[in-house]
Amino acid sequence: MQPIALFDLDNTLVDLDEAFRRWAEEFAGEHRLGSETIDWLVALDRAGFPHRELFFAKVRERYTLPHPAWELWRQYRRRMPQLVRCRPEVLEGLAELRKSGWRVAIVTNGTADNQLGKIQQTGLAEAVDAYALSGIEGVRKPNAALFQIAAQRCGTTLAGGGWMVGDNLTADIAGGRAAGLRTIWIDRGLWPGGDHQADHVVKDVLQAMEILHRKKGDSSQ
């Protein structure tokens, strides 16, 4: 059975924070808001309001915008896939994993249009064997069912083990472990002192890929 490697999307395969700041700059300019708005939007995003409907309700209230929150969110989802980038070396790394015998899939939470748009616009759709999106499947990480769907789309199961790579200690690391996977945590400094049981800790997804190459043929250990 081919070993399987599952990857988170945002801030794992793509730099969502960088794309979000570009969006914030555009948003502030479009609505003629001050430059301090950019930092406020970034801070709000990192302060625990990742659900965009709530996020945009707060934005609309602060700046007395005429558009309803749901419309601001819709515009965001339409624009974000065009701003996200996947580094060429990440795409090459995925190709090398597949060439060496790994089955590779993306497992991500988020709305179908936004996440699917990112995967398609960045070239990741062709760089992996499969993907499982919570907005399509109706189940979210850390629920093991989403990991299992990704494995099935790769023509395998989680029974033989495998790996999950991601930046979220709850959704990716705890979720991956609960699904019977070994895990690699991408520590971006946002969980200071966070307790974790990841098998490996890295700063970048390319380092995670190097570990997977070394673990080839040992995915269940």
Residue pairs with C-beta under 8 A, 6 or more apart in sequence:
1 156
1 160
2 101
2 102
2 103
2 154
2 156
3 101
3 102
3 103
3 160
3 161
3 162
3 163
3 215
3 216
3 217
3 219
4 102
4 103
4 104
4 105
4 151
4 154
4 156
4 158
4 160
4 162
4 163
4 219
5 97
5 102
5 103
5 104
5 105
5 162
5 163
5 165
5 212
6 104
6 105
6 106
6 107
6 147
6 150
6 151
6 162
6 163
6 164
6 165
6 176
6 181
7 13
7 94
7 104
7 105
7 106
7 107
7 128
7 164
7 165
7 166
7 205
8 106
8 107
8 108
8 164
8 165
8 166
8 167
8 168
8 171
8 172
9 106
9 108
9 110
9 115
9 118
9 119
9 124
10 16
10 108
10 110
10 118
10 167
11 17
11 167
11 186
11 188
12 165
12 166
12 167
12 172
12 186
12 205
13 86
13 90
13 94
13 106
13 122
13 124
13 205
14 84
14 85
14 86
14 118
14 122
14 124
15 84
15 85
16 84
18 85
19 80
19 83
19 84
19 85
20 41
20 42
20 45
20 80
21 38
21 42
22 83
23 76
23 79
23 80
23 83
24 37
24 38
24 41
24 42
25 38
26 79
27 33
27 37
27 41
28 34
28 35
28 37
28 38
28 41
31 63
31 65
33 63
37 63
40 62
41 59
44 55
44 58
44 59
45 55
46 190
49 55
49 58
52 73
52 76
52 77
53 69
53 70
53 73
55 73
56 69
56 70
56 72
56 73
56 76
57 69
59 65
59 69
59 72
60 67
60 68
60 69
60 72
65 72
67 75
76 114
77 111
77 113
77 114
77 117
78 113
78 117
80 114
80 117
80 118
81 114
81 117
81 118
81 120
81 121
82 117
82 121
84 118
84 121
84 122
85 122
86 122
86 123
86 124
86 127
89 206
90 205
90 206
91 123
91 124
91 127
93 205
93 206
93 209
94 104
94 124
94 127
94 128
94 209
95 127
96 209
96 213
97 104
97 209
97 212
97 213
98 104
98 128
98 129
100 213
100 216
101 216
102 212
102 216
103 129
103 130
103 154
103 155
103 156
104 127
104 128
104 129
104 154
105 128
105 129
105 130
105 131
105 132
105 150
105 151
105 153
105 154
106 119
106 124
106 128
106 130
106 131
106 132
106 150
107 131
107 132
107 141
107 146
107 147
107 150
107 164
108 115
108 131
108 132
108 133
108 134
108 141
109 115
109 133
109 134
109 135
109 140
109 141
109 171
110 133
110 134
110 135
111 135
112 133
112 135
112 136
113 135
114 135
115 133
115 135
116 133
116 135
116 136
118 124
119 125
119 131
124 131
125 131
129 153
129 154
129 155
130 150
130 153
130 154
131 150
131 153
132 146
132 147
132 149
132 150
132 153
134 140
134 141
134 146
137 145
137 146
137 149
139 145
139 146
139 149
140 146
140 171
141 147
141 168
141 171
141 172
141 175
142 170
142 171
142 172
142 174
142 175
142 176
142 178
143 175
144 158
144 175
144 178
144 179
144 180
147 158
147 164
147 175
147 176
147 179
147 181
148 157
148 158
148 179
151 157
151 158
151 162
158 179
158 180
158 181
159 180
160 219
160 220
161 180
161 181
161 182
161 219
161 220
161 221
162 180
162 181
162 182
162 219
162 220
163 176
163 181
163 182
163 183
163 184
163 212
163 215
163 219
164 172
164 173
164 175
164 176
164 179
164 181
164 182
164 183
164 184
165 172
165 183
165 184
165 186
165 205
165 208
165 212
166 172
166 173
166 176
166 183
166 184
166 185
166 186
167 185
167 186
167 187
167 188
167 190
169 185
169 191
169 194
169 196
169 198
172 183
172 185
173 183
173 185
173 196
173 197
173 198
174 197
176 182
176 183
177 183
177 197
182 199
182 219
182 221
183 197
183 198
183 199
183 200
184 198
184 199
184 200
184 201
184 202
184 208
184 211
184 212
185 196
185 198
185 200
185 201
185 202
186 202
186 203
186 204
186 205
186 208
187 201
187 202
187 203
188 203
200 208
200 211
202 208
202 211
215 221
